[in-house]
Amino acid sequence: MSGSAQSDPRANAYLAARVEDALKMLRTDGMSPALEFMQLVGVPRTVALRVLCSPSQQRTRDRRRAPR
């Protein structure tokens, strides 16, 4: 099981859910509030910017077959 968390970029369920919240916020309130929210919940700024600025890299659904 060693290293399994690194193979799944969304292993942290709390942060994954907050990223989803931020993406909803991006659509309704814009970039600045979504970025601020992501930073407040602990998403690194570089990750937050990549997610918010790259719609082609946003996931349409969770790739895992079953929730953990």
N, CA, C, O and CB atoms as a CASP TS submission, in Angstrom:
PFRMAT TS
TARGET T0000
AUTHOR 0000-0000-0000
METHOD Language model
MODEL 1
PARENT N/A
ATOM      1  N   MET     1       0.818  -1.182   0.000  1.00  0.00           N
ATOM      2  CA  MET     1       0.000   0.000   0.000  1.00  0.00           C
ATOM      3  C   MET     1       0.866   1.251   0.000  1.00  0.00           C
ATOM      4  O   MET     1       0.368   2.358  -0.206  1.00  0.00           O
ATOM      5  CB  MET     1      -0.933  -0.005   1.193  1.00  0.00           C
ATOM      6  N   SER     2       2.120   1.079   0.224  1.00  0.00           N
ATOM      7  CA  SER     2       3.035   2.205   0.228  1.00  0.00           C
ATOM      8  C   SER     2       3.039   2.891  -1.132  1.00  0.00           C
ATOM      9  O   SER     2       3.220   2.254  -2.170  1.00  0.00           O
ATOM     10  CB  SER     2       4.445   1.749   0.602  1.00  0.00           C
ATOM     11  N   GLY     3       2.835   4.210  -1.100  1.00  0.00           N
ATOM     12  CA  GLY     3       2.859   4.967  -2.348  1.00  0.00           C
ATOM     13  C   GLY     3       1.534   5.015  -3.071  1.00  0.00           C
ATOM     14  O   GLY     3       1.431   5.683  -4.100  1.00  0.00           O
ATOM     15  N   SER     4       0.506   4.328  -2.574  1.00  0.00           N
ATOM     16  CA  SER     4      -0.763   4.302  -3.285  1.00  0.00           C
ATOM     17  C   SER     4      -1.433   5.672  -3.309  1.00  0.00           C
ATOM     18  O   SER     4      -2.143   6.002  -4.258  1.00  0.00           O
ATOM     19  CB  SER     4      -1.690   3.288  -2.653  1.00  0.00           C
ATOM     20  N   ALA     5      -1.209   6.461  -2.274  1.00  0.00           N
ATOM     21  CA  ALA     5      -1.805   7.796  -2.252  1.00  0.00           C
ATOM     22  C   ALA     5      -1.222   8.672  -3.356  1.00  0.00           C
ATOM     23  O   ALA     5      -1.907   9.559  -3.865  1.00  0.00           O
ATOM     24  CB  ALA     5      -1.588   8.456  -0.884  1.00  0.00           C
ATOM     25  N   GLN     6       0.023   8.437  -3.728  1.00  0.00           N
ATOM     26  CA  GLN     6       0.639   9.248  -4.766  1.00  0.00           C
ATOM     27  C   GLN     6       0.130   8.880  -6.150  1.00  0.00           C
ATOM     28  O   GLN     6       0.195   9.709  -7.059  1.00  0.00           O
ATOM     29  CB  GLN     6       2.141   9.103  -4.715  1.00  0.00           C
ATOM     30  N   SER     7      -0.374   7.666  -6.342  1.00  0.00           N
ATOM     31  CA  SER     7      -0.847   7.261  -7.656  1.00  0.00           C
ATOM     32  C   SER     7      -2.218   7.854  -7.968  1.00  0.00           C
ATOM     33  O   SER     7      -2.597   7.943  -9.136  1.00  0.00           O
ATOM     34  CB  SER     7      -0.902   5.748  -7.746  1.00  0.00           C
ATOM     35  N   ASP     8      -2.957   8.256  -6.953  1.00  0.00           N
ATOM     36  CA  ASP     8      -4.268   8.863  -7.142  1.00  0.00           C
ATOM     37  C   ASP     8      -4.179  10.344  -6.801  1.00  0.00           C
ATOM     38  O   ASP     8      -4.066  10.695  -5.626  1.00  0.00           O
ATOM     39  CB  ASP     8      -5.345   8.157  -6.270  1.00  0.00           C
ATOM     40  N   PRO     9      -4.227  11.223  -7.803  1.00  0.00           N
ATOM     41  CA  PRO     9      -4.085  12.645  -7.511  1.00  0.00           C
ATOM     42  C   PRO     9      -5.217  13.198  -6.654  1.00  0.00           C
ATOM     43  O   PRO     9      -5.112  14.314  -6.146  1.00  0.00           O
ATOM     44  CB  PRO     9      -4.008  13.418  -8.792  1.00  0.00           C
ATOM     45  N   ARG    10      -6.292  12.443  -6.484  1.00  0.00           N
ATOM     46  CA  ARG    10      -7.412  12.922  -5.685  1.00  0.00           C
ATOM     47  C   ARG    10      -7.594  12.076  -4.431  1.00  0.00           C
ATOM     48  O   ARG    10      -8.720  11.869  -3.978  1.00  0.00           O
ATOM     49  CB  ARG    10      -8.694  12.919  -6.511  1.00  0.00           C
ATOM     50  N   ALA    11      -6.501  11.589  -3.873  1.00  0.00           N
ATOM     51  CA  ALA    11      -6.573  10.726  -2.699  1.00  0.00           C
ATOM     52  C   ALA    11      -7.141  11.449  -1.484  1.00  0.00           C
ATOM     53  O   ALA    11      -7.745  10.813  -0.620  1.00  0.00           O
ATOM     54  CB  ALA    11      -5.200  10.182  -2.372  1.00  0.00           C
ATOM     55  N   ASN    12      -6.962  12.750  -1.401  1.00  0.00           N
ATOM     56  CA  ASN    12      -7.486  13.514  -0.281  1.00  0.00           C
ATOM     57  C   ASN    12      -8.928  13.906  -0.605  1.00  0.00           C
ATOM     58  O   ASN    12      -9.171  14.866  -1.336  1.00  0.00           O
ATOM     59  CB  ASN    12      -6.604  14.776   0.009  1.00  0.00           C
ATOM     60  N   ALA    13      -9.870  13.158  -0.056  1.00  0.00           N
ATOM     61  CA  ALA    13     -11.282  13.360  -0.381  1.00  0.00           C
ATOM     62  C   ALA    13     -11.772  14.750   0.016  1.00  0.00           C
ATOM     63  O   ALA    13     -12.588  15.345  -0.688  1.00  0.00           O
ATOM     64  CB  ALA    13     -12.130  12.304   0.305  1.00  0.00           C
ATOM     65  N   TYR    14     -11.284  15.264   1.129  1.00  0.00           N
ATOM     66  CA  TYR    14     -11.700  16.598   1.575  1.00  0.00           C
ATOM     67  C   TYR    14     -11.301  17.655   0.542  1.00  0.00           C
ATOM     68  O   TYR    14     -12.126  18.467   0.123  1.00  0.00           O
ATOM     69  CB  TYR    14     -11.075  16.931   2.952  1.00  0.00           C
ATOM     70  N   LEU    15     -10.026  17.636   0.138  1.00  0.00           N
ATOM     71  CA  LEU    15      -9.577  18.635  -0.841  1.00  0.00           C
ATOM     72  C   LEU    15     -10.248  18.431  -2.193  1.00  0.00           C
ATOM     73  O   LEU    15     -10.552  19.401  -2.888  1.00  0.00           O
ATOM     74  CB  LEU    15      -8.055  18.578  -1.002  1.00  0.00           C
ATOM     75  N   ALA    16     -10.479  17.182  -2.568  1.00  0.00           N
ATOM     76  CA  ALA    16     -11.163  16.915  -3.838  1.00  0.00           C
ATOM     77  C   ALA    16     -12.555  17.540  -3.831  1.00  0.00           C
ATOM     78  O   ALA    16     -12.981  18.128  -4.825  1.00  0.00           O
ATOM     79  CB  ALA    16     -11.260  15.394  -4.098  1.00  0.00           C
ATOM     80  N   ALA    17     -13.252  17.412  -2.722  1.00  0.00           N
ATOM     81  CA  ALA    17     -14.588  18.004  -2.615  1.00  0.00           C
ATOM     82  C   ALA    17     -14.514  19.527  -2.641  1.00  0.00           C
ATOM     83  O   ALA    17     -15.373  20.176  -3.238  1.00  0.00           O
ATOM     84  CB  ALA    17     -15.282  17.532  -1.330  1.00  0.00           C
ATOM     85  N   ARG    18     -13.505  20.100  -2.003  1.00  0.00           N
ATOM     86  CA  ARG    18     -13.355  21.558  -2.000  1.00  0.00           C
ATOM     87  C   ARG    18     -13.006  22.070  -3.394  1.00  0.00           C
ATOM     88  O   ARG    18     -13.438  23.156  -3.780  1.00  0.00           O
ATOM     89  CB  ARG    18     -12.272  21.987  -0.992  1.00  0.00           C
ATOM     90  N   VAL    19     -12.233  21.304  -4.148  1.00  0.00           N
ATOM     91  CA  VAL    19     -11.923  21.693  -5.529  1.00  0.00           C
ATOM     92  C   VAL    19     -13.207  21.703  -6.353  1.00  0.00           C
ATOM     93  O   VAL    19     -13.424  22.612  -7.155  1.00  0.00           O
ATOM     94  CB  VAL    19     -10.875  20.726  -6.161  1.00  0.00           C
ATOM     95  N   GLU    20     -14.052  20.703  -6.160  1.00  0.00           N
ATOM     96  CA  GLU    20     -15.340  20.679  -6.868  1.00  0.00           C
ATOM     97  C   GLU    20     -16.173  21.904  -6.499  1.00  0.00           C
ATOM     98  O   GLU    20     -16.804  22.516  -7.361  1.00  0.00           O
ATOM     99  CB  GLU    20     -16.121  19.383  -6.539  1.00  0.00           C
ATOM    100  N   ASP    21     -16.171  22.260  -5.207  1.00  0.00           N
ATOM    101  CA  ASP    21     -16.889  23.462  -4.769  1.00  0.00           C
ATOM    102  C   ASP    21     -16.331  24.703  -5.460  1.00  0.00           C
ATOM    103  O   ASP    21     -17.086  25.571  -5.897  1.00  0.00           O
ATOM    104  CB  ASP    21     -16.797  23.620  -3.237  1.00  0.00           C
ATOM    105  N   ALA    22     -15.014  24.778  -5.554  1.00  0.00           N
ATOM    106  CA  ALA    22     -14.378  25.936  -6.193  1.00  0.00           C
ATOM    107  C   ALA    22     -14.722  26.012  -7.678  1.00  0.00           C
ATOM    108  O   ALA    22     -14.899  27.105  -8.216  1.00  0.00           O
ATOM    109  CB  ALA    22     -12.857  25.874  -6.014  1.00  0.00           C
ATOM    110  N   LEU    23     -14.818  24.867  -8.340  1.00  0.00           N
ATOM    111  CA  LEU    23     -15.180  24.876  -9.762  1.00  0.00           C
ATOM    112  C   LEU    23     -16.612  25.372  -9.952  1.00  0.00           C
ATOM    113  O   LEU    23     -16.904  26.071 -10.922  1.00  0.00           O
ATOM    114  CB  LEU    23     -15.021  23.468 -10.370  1.00  0.00           C
ATOM    115  N   LYS    24     -17.502  25.013  -9.035  1.00  0.00           N
ATOM    116  CA  LYS    24     -18.869  25.543  -9.093  1.00  0.00           C
ATOM    117  C   LYS    24     -18.848  27.050  -8.864  1.00  0.00           C
ATOM    118  O   LYS    24     -19.547  27.805  -9.540  1.00  0.00           O
ATOM    119  CB  LYS    24     -19.778  24.849  -8.043  1.00  0.00           C
ATOM    120  N   MET    25     -18.034  27.470  -7.900  1.00  0.00           N
ATOM    121  CA  MET    25     -17.900  28.891  -7.600  1.00  0.00           C
ATOM    122  C   MET    25     -17.330  29.646  -8.801  1.00  0.00           C
ATOM    123  O   MET    25     -17.744  30.771  -9.081  1.00  0.00           O
ATOM    124  CB  MET    25     -17.004  29.096  -6.367  1.00  0.00           C
ATOM    125  N   LEU    26     -16.394  29.037  -9.503  1.00  0.00           N
ATOM    126  CA  LEU    26     -15.812  29.651 -10.697  1.00  0.00           C
ATOM    127  C   LEU    26     -16.900  29.963 -11.719  1.00  0.00           C
ATOM    128  O   LEU    26     -16.912  31.040 -12.316  1.00  0.00           O
ATOM    129  CB  LEU    26     -14.745  28.727 -11.319  1.00  0.00           C
ATOM    130  N   ARG    27     -17.812  29.017 -11.914  1.00  0.00           N
ATOM    131  CA  ARG    27     -18.879  29.210 -12.902  1.00  0.00           C
ATOM    132  C   ARG    27     -19.882  30.283 -12.479  1.00  0.00           C
ATOM    133  O   ARG    27     -20.432  30.988 -13.326  1.00  0.00           O
ATOM    134  CB  ARG    27     -19.607  27.901 -13.137  1.00  0.00           C
ATOM    135  N   THR    28     -20.121  30.406 -11.173  1.00  0.00           N
ATOM    136  CA  THR    28     -21.135  31.357 -10.720  1.00  0.00           C
ATOM    137  C   THR    28     -20.577  32.714 -10.317  1.00  0.00           C
ATOM    138  O   THR    28     -21.203  33.744 -10.570  1.00  0.00           O
ATOM    139  CB  THR    28     -21.878  30.778  -9.568  1.00  0.00           C
ATOM    140  N   ASP    29     -19.394  32.720  -9.687  1.00  0.00           N
ATOM    141  CA  ASP    29     -18.873  33.958  -9.103  1.00  0.00           C
ATOM    142  C   ASP    29     -17.587  34.470  -9.740  1.00  0.00           C
ATOM    143  O   ASP    29     -17.194  35.614  -9.510  1.00  0.00           O
ATOM    144  CB  ASP    29     -18.638  33.752  -7.655  1.00  0.00           C
ATOM    145  N   GLY    30     -16.930  33.632 -10.541  1.00  0.00           N
ATOM    146  CA  GLY    30     -15.718  34.076 -11.210  1.00  0.00           C
ATOM    147  C   GLY    30     -14.436  33.550 -10.588  1.00  0.00           C
ATOM    148  O   GLY    30     -14.444  32.840  -9.582  1.00  0.00           O
ATOM    149  N   MET    31     -13.339  33.923 -11.222  1.00  0.00           N
ATOM    150  CA  MET    31     -12.014  33.412 -10.875  1.00  0.00           C
ATOM    151  C   MET    31     -11.539  33.828  -9.485  1.00  0.00           C
ATOM    152  O   MET    31     -11.099  32.988  -8.701  1.00  0.00           O
ATOM    153  CB  MET    31     -11.020  33.875 -11.891  1.00  0.00           C
ATOM    154  N   SER    32     -11.626  35.109  -9.182  1.00  0.00           N
ATOM    155  CA  SER    32     -11.045  35.610  -7.932  1.00  0.00           C
ATOM    156  C   SER    32     -11.637  34.947  -6.685  1.00  0.00           C
ATOM    157  O   SER    32     -10.874  34.493  -5.833  1.00  0.00           O
ATOM    158  CB  SER    32     -11.240  37.107  -7.845  1.00  0.00           C
ATOM    159  N   PRO    33     -12.962  34.873  -6.544  1.00  0.00           N
ATOM    160  CA  PRO    33     -13.514  34.203  -5.366  1.00  0.00           C
ATOM    161  C   PRO    33     -13.163  32.713  -5.311  1.00  0.00           C
ATOM    162  O   PRO    33     -12.920  32.170  -4.233  1.00  0.00           O
ATOM    163  CB  PRO    33     -15.018  34.369  -5.343  1.00  0.00           C
ATOM    164  N   ALA    34     -13.137  32.062  -6.460  1.00  0.00           N
ATOM    165  CA  ALA    34     -12.801  30.638  -6.490  1.00  0.00           C
ATOM    166  C   ALA    34     -11.353  30.407  -6.074  1.00  0.00           C
ATOM    167  O   ALA    34     -11.065  29.479  -5.318  1.00  0.00           O
ATOM    168  CB  ALA    34     -13.044  30.061  -7.888  1.00  0.00           C
ATOM    169  N   LEU    35     -10.449  31.237  -6.557  1.00  0.00           N
ATOM    170  CA  LEU    35      -9.037  31.119  -6.189  1.00  0.00           C
ATOM    171  C   LEU    35      -8.845  31.390  -4.703  1.00  0.00           C
ATOM    172  O   LEU    35      -8.120  30.659  -4.027  1.00  0.00           O
ATOM    173  CB  LEU    35      -8.180  32.087  -7.019  1.00  0.00           C
ATOM    174  N   GLU    36      -9.480  32.422  -4.199  1.00  0.00           N
ATOM    175  CA  GLU    36      -9.365  32.745  -2.775  1.00  0.00           C
ATOM    176  C   GLU    36      -9.889  31.595  -1.915  1.00  0.00           C
ATOM    177  O   GLU    36      -9.273  31.234  -0.912  1.00  0.00           O
ATOM    178  CB  GLU    36     -10.133  34.044  -2.451  1.00  0.00           C
ATOM    179  N   PHE    37     -11.020  31.026  -2.308  1.00  0.00           N
ATOM    180  CA  PHE    37     -11.587  29.894  -1.571  1.00  0.00           C
ATOM    181  C   PHE    37     -10.621  28.713  -1.551  1.00  0.00           C
ATOM    182  O   PHE    37     -10.395  28.108  -0.503  1.00  0.00           O
ATOM    183  CB  PHE    37     -12.926  29.469  -2.191  1.00  0.00           C
ATOM    184  N   MET    38     -10.055  28.387  -2.706  1.00  0.00           N
ATOM    185  CA  MET    38      -9.137  27.247  -2.770  1.00  0.00           C
ATOM    186  C   MET    38      -7.927  27.468  -1.874  1.00  0.00           C
ATOM    187  O   MET    38      -7.462  26.537  -1.216  1.00  0.00           O
ATOM    188  CB  MET    38      -8.683  27.004  -4.213  1.00  0.00           C
ATOM    189  N   GLN    39      -7.423  28.675  -1.845  1.00  0.00           N
ATOM    190  CA  GLN    39      -6.271  28.955  -0.988  1.00  0.00           C
ATOM    191  C   GLN    39      -6.658  28.875   0.489  1.00  0.00           C
ATOM    192  O   GLN    39      -5.865  28.414   1.310  1.00  0.00           O
ATOM    193  CB  GLN    39      -5.688  30.342  -1.311  1.00  0.00           C
ATOM    194  N   LEU    40      -7.854  29.314   0.832  1.00  0.00           N
ATOM    195  CA  LEU    40      -8.309  29.251   2.224  1.00  0.00           C
ATOM    196  C   LEU    40      -8.451  27.819   2.729  1.00  0.00           C
ATOM    197  O   LEU    40      -8.225  27.550   3.909  1.00  0.00           O
ATOM    198  CB  LEU    40      -9.633  29.970   2.367  1.00  0.00           C
ATOM    199  N   VAL    41      -8.826  26.896   1.838  1.00  0.00           N
ATOM    200  CA  VAL    41      -9.005  25.504   2.274  1.00  0.00           C
ATOM    201  C   VAL    41      -7.730  24.682   2.140  1.00  0.00           C
ATOM    202  O   VAL    41      -7.727  23.490   2.445  1.00  0.00           O
ATOM    203  CB  VAL    41     -10.113  24.848   1.475  1.00  0.00           C
ATOM    204  N   GLY    42      -6.648  25.308   1.687  1.00  0.00           N
ATOM    205  CA  GLY    42      -5.361  24.629   1.699  1.00  0.00           C
ATOM    206  C   GLY    42      -4.857  24.074   0.384  1.00  0.00           C
ATOM    207  O   GLY    42      -3.877  23.330   0.364  1.00  0.00           O
ATOM    208  N   VAL    43      -5.507  24.423  -0.714  1.00  0.00           N
ATOM    209  CA  VAL    43      -5.015  23.987  -2.021  1.00  0.00           C
ATOM    210  C   VAL    43      -3.833  24.886  -2.387  1.00  0.00           C
ATOM    211  O   VAL    43      -3.962  26.110  -2.356  1.00  0.00           O
ATOM    212  CB  VAL    43      -6.152  24.047  -3.124  1.00  0.00           C
ATOM    213  N   PRO    44      -2.691  24.303  -2.730  1.00  0.00           N
ATOM    214  CA  PRO    44      -1.543  25.133  -3.122  1.00  0.00           C
ATOM    215  C   PRO    44      -1.904  26.048  -4.301  1.00  0.00           C
ATOM    216  O   PRO    44      -2.633  25.647  -5.208  1.00  0.00           O
ATOM    217  CB  PRO    44      -0.335  24.238  -3.494  1.00  0.00           C
ATOM    218  N   ARG    45      -1.388  27.272  -4.276  1.00  0.00           N
ATOM    219  CA  ARG    45      -1.728  28.270  -5.298  1.00  0.00           C
ATOM    220  C   ARG    45      -1.450  27.770  -6.712  1.00  0.00           C
ATOM    221  O   ARG    45      -2.256  28.001  -7.613  1.00  0.00           O
ATOM    222  CB  ARG    45      -0.953  29.553  -5.052  1.00  0.00           C
ATOM    223  N   THR    46      -0.328  27.093  -6.921  1.00  0.00           N
ATOM    224  CA  THR    46      -0.008  26.609  -8.272  1.00  0.00           C
ATOM    225  C   THR    46      -1.034  25.589  -8.745  1.00  0.00           C
ATOM    226  O   THR    46      -1.409  25.575  -9.917  1.00  0.00           O
ATOM    227  CB  THR    46       1.398  25.991  -8.305  1.00  0.00           C
ATOM    228  N   VAL    47      -1.482  24.742  -7.840  1.00  0.00           N
ATOM    229  CA  VAL    47      -2.500  23.741  -8.192  1.00  0.00           C
ATOM    230  C   VAL    47      -3.828  24.439  -8.467  1.00  0.00           C
ATOM    231  O   VAL    47      -4.503  24.134  -9.450  1.00  0.00           O
ATOM    232  CB  VAL    47      -2.663  22.686  -7.053  1.00  0.00           C
ATOM    233  N   ALA    48      -4.198  25.372  -7.601  1.00  0.00           N
ATOM    234  CA  ALA    48      -5.457  26.095  -7.775  1.00  0.00           C
ATOM    235  C   ALA    48      -5.499  26.818  -9.118  1.00  0.00           C
ATOM    236  O   ALA    48      -6.500  26.758  -9.831  1.00  0.00           O
ATOM    237  CB  ALA    48      -5.657  27.096  -6.634  1.00  0.00           C
ATOM    238  N   LEU    49      -4.418  27.496  -9.456  1.00  0.00           N
ATOM    239  CA  LEU    49      -4.381  28.213 -10.733  1.00  0.00           C
ATOM    240  C   LEU    49      -4.460  27.258 -11.915  1.00  0.00           C
ATOM    241  O   LEU    49      -5.138  27.547 -12.902  1.00  0.00           O
ATOM    242  CB  LEU    49      -3.114  29.052 -10.832  1.00  0.00           C
ATOM    243  N   ARG    50      -3.777  26.128 -11.825  1.00  0.00           N
ATOM    244  CA  ARG    50      -3.822  25.158 -12.921  1.00  0.00           C
ATOM    245  C   ARG    50      -5.244  24.644 -13.117  1.00  0.00           C
ATOM    246  O   ARG    50      -5.722  24.537 -14.246  1.00  0.00           O
ATOM    247  CB  ARG    50      -2.862  23.982 -12.647  1.00  0.00           C
ATOM    248  N   VAL    51      -5.909  24.330 -12.025  1.00  0.00           N
ATOM    249  CA  VAL    51      -7.271  23.795 -12.108  1.00  0.00           C
ATOM    250  C   VAL    51      -8.241  24.850 -12.641  1.00  0.00           C
ATOM    251  O   VAL    51      -9.057  24.566 -13.517  1.00  0.00           O
ATOM    252  CB  VAL    51      -7.737  23.297 -10.729  1.00  0.00           C
ATOM    253  N   LEU    52      -8.146  26.048 -12.114  1.00  0.00           N
ATOM    254  CA  LEU    52      -9.098  27.090 -12.491  1.00  0.00           C
ATOM    255  C   LEU    52      -8.855  27.658 -13.887  1.00  0.00           C
ATOM    256  O   LEU    52      -9.799  28.090 -14.549  1.00  0.00           O
ATOM    257  CB  LEU    52      -9.047  28.203 -11.489  1.00  0.00           C
ATOM    258  N   CYS    53      -7.617  27.661 -14.336  1.00  0.00           N
ATOM    259  CA  CYS    53      -7.280  28.273 -15.630  1.00  0.00           C
ATOM    260  C   CYS    53      -7.250  27.289 -16.792  1.00  0.00           C
ATOM    261  O   CYS    53      -7.104  27.703 -17.942  1.00  0.00           O
ATOM    262  CB  CYS    53      -5.948  28.947 -15.533  1.00  0.00           C
ATOM    263  N   SER    54      -7.382  26.016 -16.520  1.00  0.00           N
ATOM    264  CA  SER    54      -7.266  25.000 -17.570  1.00  0.00           C
ATOM    265  C   SER    54      -8.521  24.144 -17.634  1.00  0.00           C
ATOM    266  O   SER    54      -8.519  23.017 -17.139  1.00  0.00           O
ATOM    267  CB  SER    54      -6.036  24.113 -17.331  1.00  0.00           C
ATOM    268  N   PRO    55      -9.589  24.651 -18.229  1.00  0.00           N
ATOM    269  CA  PRO    55     -10.826  23.877 -18.293  1.00  0.00           C
ATOM    270  C   PRO    55     -10.655  22.513 -18.958  1.00  0.00           C
ATOM    271  O   PRO    55     -11.383  21.575 -18.634  1.00  0.00           O
ATOM    272  CB  PRO    55     -11.869  24.660 -19.031  1.00  0.00           C
ATOM    273  N   SER    56      -9.715  22.395 -19.868  1.00  0.00           N
ATOM    274  CA  SER    56      -9.512  21.109 -20.541  1.00  0.00           C
ATOM    275  C   SER    56      -8.967  20.056 -19.586  1.00  0.00           C
ATOM    276  O   SER    56      -9.072  18.861 -19.862  1.00  0.00           O
ATOM    277  CB  SER    56      -8.564  21.274 -21.722  1.00  0.00           C
ATOM    278  N   GLN    57      -8.385  20.483 -18.466  1.00  0.00           N
ATOM    279  CA  GLN    57      -7.848  19.534 -17.500  1.00  0.00           C
ATOM    280  C   GLN    57      -8.807  19.269 -16.344  1.00  0.00           C
ATOM    281  O   GLN    57      -8.495  18.474 -15.457  1.00  0.00           O
ATOM    282  CB  GLN    57      -6.533  20.039 -16.964  1.00  0.00           C
ATOM    283  N   GLN    58      -9.963  19.920 -16.341  1.00  0.00           N
ATOM    284  CA  GLN    58     -10.930  19.687 -15.277  1.00  0.00           C
ATOM    285  C   GLN    58     -11.656  18.378 -15.538  1.00  0.00           C
ATOM    286  O   GLN    58     -12.019  18.068 -16.672  1.00  0.00           O
ATOM    287  CB  GLN    58     -11.934  20.859 -15.170  1.00  0.00           C
ATOM    288  N   ARG    59     -11.856  17.636 -14.497  1.00  0.00           N
ATOM    289  CA  ARG    59     -12.516  16.338 -14.630  1.00  0.00           C
ATOM    290  C   ARG    59     -14.025  16.530 -14.703  1.00  0.00           C
ATOM    291  O   ARG    59     -14.593  17.360 -13.994  1.00  0.00           O
ATOM    292  CB  ARG    59     -12.145  15.409 -13.451  1.00  0.00           C
ATOM    293  N   THR    60     -14.659  15.759 -15.562  1.00  0.00           N
ATOM    294  CA  THR    60     -16.111  15.830 -15.646  1.00  0.00           C
ATOM    295  C   THR    60     -16.763  14.927 -14.613  1.00  0.00           C
ATOM    296  O   THR    60     -17.936  15.099 -14.283  1.00  0.00           O
ATOM    297  CB  THR    60     -16.581  15.454 -17.043  1.00  0.00           C
ATOM    298  N   ARG    61     -16.007  13.969 -14.107  1.00  0.00           N
ATOM    299  CA  ARG    61     -16.496  13.081 -13.045  1.00  0.00           C
ATOM    300  C   ARG    61     -15.289  12.489 -12.340  1.00  0.00           C
ATOM    301  O   ARG    61     -14.162  12.579 -12.829  1.00  0.00           O
ATOM    302  CB  ARG    61     -17.429  11.948 -13.618  1.00  0.00           C
ATOM    303  N   ASP    62     -15.530  11.895 -11.206  1.00  0.00           N
ATOM    304  CA  ASP    62     -14.455  11.264 -10.455  1.00  0.00           C
ATOM    305  C   ASP    62     -14.084   9.966 -11.162  1.00  0.00           C
ATOM    306  O   ASP    62     -14.961   9.162 -11.479  1.00  0.00           O
ATOM    307  CB  ASP    62     -14.873  11.002  -8.969  1.00  0.00           C
ATOM    308  N   ARG    63     -12.808   9.756 -11.411  1.00  0.00           N
ATOM    309  CA  ARG    63     -12.363   8.584 -12.160  1.00  0.00           C
ATOM    310  C   ARG    63     -12.400   7.296 -11.355  1.00  0.00           C
ATOM    311  O   ARG    63     -12.374   6.206 -11.927  1.00  0.00           O
ATOM    312  CB  ARG    63     -10.980   8.806 -12.662  1.00  0.00           C
ATOM    313  N   ARG    64     -12.459   7.411 -10.037  1.00  0.00           N
ATOM    314  CA  ARG    64     -12.496   6.196  -9.219  1.00  0.00           C
ATOM    315  C   ARG    64     -13.819   5.482  -9.424  1.00  0.00           C
ATOM    316  O   ARG    64     -14.850   6.122  -9.630  1.00  0.00           O
ATOM    317  CB  ARG    64     -12.288   6.527  -7.723  1.00  0.00           C
ATOM    318  N   ARG    65     -13.792   4.176  -9.370  1.00  0.00           N
ATOM    319  CA  ARG    65     -15.017   3.398  -9.559  1.00  0.00           C
ATOM    320  C   ARG    65     -15.917   3.451  -8.336  1.00  0.00           C
ATOM    321  O   ARG    65     -17.141   3.476  -8.462  1.00  0.00           O
ATOM    322  CB  ARG    65     -14.678   1.956  -9.882  1.00  0.00           C
ATOM    323  N   ALA    66     -15.320   3.467  -7.167  1.00  0.00           N
ATOM    324  CA  ALA    66     -16.108   3.514  -5.940  1.00  0.00           C
ATOM    325  C   ALA    66     -15.453   4.490  -4.975  1.00  0.00           C
ATOM    326  O   ALA    66     -14.227   4.578  -4.914  1.00  0.00           O
ATOM    327  CB  ALA    66     -16.239   2.103  -5.299  1.00  0.00           C
ATOM    328  N   PRO    67     -16.260   5.218  -4.228  1.00  0.00           N
ATOM    329  CA  PRO    67     -15.662   6.134  -3.253  1.00  0.00           C
ATOM    330  C   PRO    67     -14.931   5.369  -2.171  1.00  0.00           C
ATOM    331  O   PRO    67     -15.262   4.224  -1.862  1.00  0.00           O
ATOM    332  CB  PRO    67     -16.731   7.031  -2.626  1.00  0.00           C
ATOM    333  N   ARG    68     -13.929   6.020  -1.600  1.00  0.00           N
ATOM    334  CA  ARG    68     -13.154   5.377  -0.532  1.00  0.00           C
ATOM    335  C   ARG    68     -13.874   5.442   0.771  1.00  0.00           C
ATOM    336  O   ARG    68     -13.370   4.950   1.780  1.00  0.00           O
ATOM    337  CB  ARG    68     -11.796   6.014  -0.389  1.00  0.00           C
TER
END
